């Protein structure tokens, strides 16, 4: 038996018992009367002595009955309840939350929530096994995605071993996928037309990430067992919930840092913040976080900077022991401060002088690149001497090995469905607007083409008709077809169909932004990111290598162990599921080693919230999701305690009447 409102019941018991005891301490008020003798009033004299204030109370059945009645009423106020264990069904599904908050060590004797959940789950299996028709057992671990540990096993020991084998993760919780999986597993279970649930599901979780909108399994009775208990007090925790780093635009050797630190403590909290680069301590700072309130955890924003030219992994660590370890540090990787080198290839004028578009050169100078070289169309660009090649109205004789941007020209080997030659610029009858552009594309982020007009363009094919480029996409479109095409792969390309001399876009603020985005995007793999990169547990990691992969697999090593990663040979990008544990991992890329920081930056997990009440009781659901019967998973007994107190008071009244008659 448990109490759903233990604090209220405790205060009622203390107040009621204290009031009854105080009344027995007080002396009775009697009216003085003259009598002839008091020789036979010995018992009355003793009664008077009992009622002298602050004297030891003599044992009295009436006092005991009064105290018992008060305690029963106080217990009723505390809402006593019993839990219905192991409801009937052919299958018992046990779901254990393994998200980061379940690793909080705020239980008895420093026990984690996950350890408590596993113990209760094993006890539930033991009680279910004592039935005359024990169910089959399905055990699922749930974090950002579900993991089926055991499916429909019939032996108790197999189910208990499956529960005991569940390990904690540092992932944020998302039970929606888990319940969708269970719905699929049980969709065909049970006898058709039967009214009783065919399965029972017990969900062991602190409930911080669950909601009433969870998909309910069909024909199942669902019970949410809040760990450690509904409305429990969470342990104090401080964590890093956001981290960012970027190189200063004017001073690339300076790295600007940002972090958000949150605390669930009810009072202001002070903590140390240590900054380190590749494990070497750089500085220590103090952060004060305001107290949490009804709106959520208290949060503080910290900003700082450091001088770094070679790049590396920057780690922020909180110097405070608390209930959750996973969010006490966060790491981010940033590339070197080396500026990319750019080669511009343009046509020669009548005097034989290479004459690129002056607006293009002005923007490149303003970007403060490492080196900008200008060459004529005869320049061979097969070497890797430059990080980026820009063709201004020139179609090269061979495909450059470096990433490239083309204005008013295409690339050799580009094929499409256009009848015109891809090298011929078609002059329009007049200036035409840009009809649409993809503002979500990295190249056009913060760029508008609404005022841009185009008077001529190379006819570009649609993306699905292009061969010779990997993963082509149309970025902008005019009245006659695509105007800007971009591609990915090991050597990304950008093709702008219109020459810079035939558009007013070079006069718009969007052109330098576009060129800056293009330079940054196309050269990121060669110099590393100018903005810090990091990933979170439960997400997807996308890493760009310096050189294309030479095999179909590589390895990832780190705090949670090593595993093989599948990659595409010839590509530079690797995509894989993030590890379940936080820390800095290492991805092997040939002779290179790429740092992959994995963090837990989730405010919900850092807050260690505990559900005030179960998100659902025991619901018997039909196959179409309708409720066919309802029974509370916790049956309240307060009414029985009220009846018991009334019975005690009745006995007290009868006993008092009998004593008065004597």
Order of alpha helices (4+ residues) and beta strands (2+ residues): beta-alpha-alpha-alpha-beta-beta-alpha-beta-beta-alpha-alpha-beta-beta-beta-beta-beta-beta-beta-beta-beta-beta-alpha-beta-beta-beta-beta-beta-beta-beta-beta-alpha-alpha-beta-beta-beta-beta-beta-beta-beta-alpha-beta-beta-beta-alpha
